[in-house]
């Protein structure tokens, strides 16, 4: 991922939301999952690879007060800040590669839609698995979305790693219990279909 910073800065600098495949007008799946958890409005919530997605807008609108948005692209986060205006001051913004992220904050909810699948080598996958295990409170929640085995093999010109429900559970089973797993078709802004594998996990131990 380290070498991909310039790639992502260029993507967000040159493309509008309707020109990239991952855009959602409203992140319905993620918000419904989160709201079913009945977390306090003061819960610590992080959106990994949030970019300029609309999840942060929905979180603010629902009254969540402790929101972190992390992305490798500074351009993406600046776009989100500009869109939010004064509300951007309510959010903690972090520019970093997820494999280099260090935090003292322990999160109640960790959200990742389509970052993890860009980690294709075992070292970075292991780093991510350890990071998420150490950064979520016991009984905290983690919603992960990647391309499924029926999904694309690439995104934005980069290779990705596909996951099935089985391989996703196996990857995180040391510290997490899978609560709900499902696949979902995402319709891109240019009317193509991407099949996603989602799993919602609960942290059960260190």
C-alpha positions in Angstrom: 0.0 0.0 0.0 2.9 2.4 0.7 3.6 2.9 -2.9 0.0 3.6 -3.7 -0.3 7.0 -2.0 0.4 8.8 -5.2 -2.1 6.6 -7.0 -4.9 7.5 -4.7 -4.0 11.2 -4.5 -4.2 11.2 -8.3 -7.5 9.3 -8.4 -9.2 11.8 -6.0 -7.6 14.8 -7.6 -8.8 13.9 -11.1 -12.1 12.2 -10.6 -15.5 13.2 -9.3 -17.7 10.9 -7.1 -19.8 9.9 -10.1 -16.6 8.8 -11.9 -15.4 6.3 -9.3 -17.0 2.9 -8.8 -17.3 2.9 -5.0 -19.5 5.9 -4.7 -22.8 5.5 -2.7 -25.4 8.3 -2.4 -26.3 6.9 1.0 -24.4 4.1 2.8 -27.5 2.2 3.7 -25.9 -1.2 4.5 -23.3 0.4 6.8 -25.7 2.7 8.6 -28.3 0.0 9.2 -25.7 -2.3 10.6 -24.4 0.4 12.9 -27.9 1.6 14.1 -28.8 -2.0 15.0 -25.9 -2.0 17.5 -27.6 0.7 19.5 -24.4 2.4 20.4 -24.2 5.5 22.5 -23.9 8.7 20.5 -20.5 9.2 22.2 -19.2 5.9 20.9 -15.8 6.0 19.2 -16.4 5.3 15.5 -13.8 5.0 12.7 -14.3 4.8 9.0 -11.1 3.3 7.5 -10.6 4.4 3.9 -13.4 6.9 4.3 -12.1 9.1 1.5 -14.8 11.5 0.4 -17.6 9.0 1.1 -20.9 10.1 2.5 -20.8 7.8 5.6 -19.4 10.7 7.7 -22.3 12.9 6.7 -24.8 10.2 7.8 -22.9 9.7 11.1 -23.0 13.4 11.9 -26.6 13.6 10.9 -27.5 10.8 13.3 -25.8 12.6 16.1 -22.6 10.6 16.6 -20.1 12.8 18.4 -16.7 10.9 18.2 -16.0 10.1 14.5 -12.6 9.4 12.9 -12.1 9.2 9.2 -8.9 7.7 7.9 -7.6 7.6 4.4 -4.3 7.4 2.6 -5.4 10.3 0.3 -5.2 13.8 1.7 -7.0 15.1 -1.3 -9.9 12.8 -0.6 -10.2 14.0 3.0 -10.0 17.6 1.9 -12.9 17.0 -0.5 -15.0 15.6 2.4 -14.1 18.5 4.6 -15.0 21.0 2.0 -18.4 19.3 1.4 -19.1 19.3 5.2 -18.1 22.9 5.7 -18.3 23.8 9.4 -19.4 20.3 10.3 -15.9 19.1 9.3 -14.7 20.4 12.7 -16.7 17.7 14.4 -14.6 15.0 12.9 -11.0 13.7 13.5 -9.3 13.4 10.2 -6.3 11.0 9.7 -4.1 10.9 6.6 -2.1 7.6 6.7 -1.7 4.2 5.1 -3.7 1.8 7.3 -0.8 -0.5 7.7 1.2 2.3 9.3 -1.7 3.6 11.5 -1.0 3.9 15.2 -3.6 5.0 17.7 -4.2 5.2 21.5 -7.9 5.4 20.9 -10.0 2.3 21.4 -12.9 2.1 19.1 -16.4 0.9 19.7 -17.1 0.5 15.9 -14.6 0.0 13.1 -15.9 0.3 9.6 -14.0 -0.7 6.5 -15.7 -0.9 3.1 -13.2 -1.8 0.5 -9.8 -1.0 2.0 -8.8 -4.4 3.4 -9.1 -6.1 0.0 -6.2 -4.0 -1.3 -3.9 -5.7 1.1 -2.7 -8.7 -1.0 0.4 -9.9 0.8 0.5 -11.8 4.1 2.6 -9.3 6.0 0.2 -6.4 5.5 -2.8 -8.6 6.1 -1.3 -9.8 9.4 -0.6 -6.1 10.3 -4.2 -5.2 9.7 -5.6 -8.2 11.7 -3.4 -7.3 14.7 -4.3 -3.6 14.4 -8.0 -4.1 14.3 -7.8 -6.6 17.2 -5.8 -4.1 19.4 -7.9 -1.1 18.4 -11.4 -2.3 19.3 -12.9 -2.5 22.8 -13.9 -6.0 24.0 -17.4 -6.6 22.7 -16.9 -3.8 20.2 -18.0 -4.2 16.6 -16.2 -4.4 13.2 -18.0 -4.3 9.8 -15.8 -5.3 6.9 -16.7 -5.2 3.2 -14.5 -6.6 0.4 -15.1 -7.8 -3.1 -16.5 -11.4 -2.9 -15.3 -14.4 -4.9 -17.9 -13.3 -7.5 -16.7 -9.7 -7.5 -14.0 -7.9 -9.5 -10.3 -8.9 -9.4 -9.2 -5.3 -9.6 -10.3 -1.9 -8.3 -9.1 1.4 -9.7 -6.5 -0.5 -11.7 -5.0 -2.2 -8.6 -5.1 -5.9 -7.8 -7.3 -6.9 -4.8 -7.8 -10.0 -2.7 -11.3 -11.5 -2.9 -12.9 -13.0 0.2 -15.7 -15.5 0.8 -17.6 -15.7 4.1 -15.4 -18.7 5.1 -12.0 -17.0 4.3 -13.1 -13.7 6.0 -14.1 -15.6 9.2 -10.9 -17.6 9.2 -8.8 -14.4 8.8 -10.3 -12.8 12.0 -11.3 -15.8 14.1 -8.6 -15.4 16.7 -10.2 -12.3 18.2 -13.5 -11.9 16.6 -16.8 -13.8 16.4 -18.8 -13.3 13.1 -22.2 -12.0 14.0 -23.7 -11.5 10.5 -22.3 -12.3 7.1 -23.9 -11.5 3.7 -23.2 -10.6 0.1 -24.5 -7.6 -1.6 -24.5 -6.2 -5.1 -23.2 -2.6 -5.4 -24.4 -0.8 -8.5 -21.7 1.6 -9.5 -22.4 5.2 -10.8 -21.8 3.8 -14.3 -24.4 0.9 -13.9 -22.0 -2.0 -13.5 -22.4 -4.5 -10.7 -19.8 -5.3 -8.0 -20.5 -8.2 -5.6 -19.3 -7.5 -2.1 -18.8 -9.9 0.8 -19.7 -8.3 4.2 -19.1 -9.7 7.7 -20.0 -8.0 10.9 -17.8 -9.1 13.8 -17.8 -8.8 17.5 -14.5 -8.6 19.4 -14.4 -11.4 21.9 -10.9 -11.2 23.4 -7.4 -9.8 23.1 
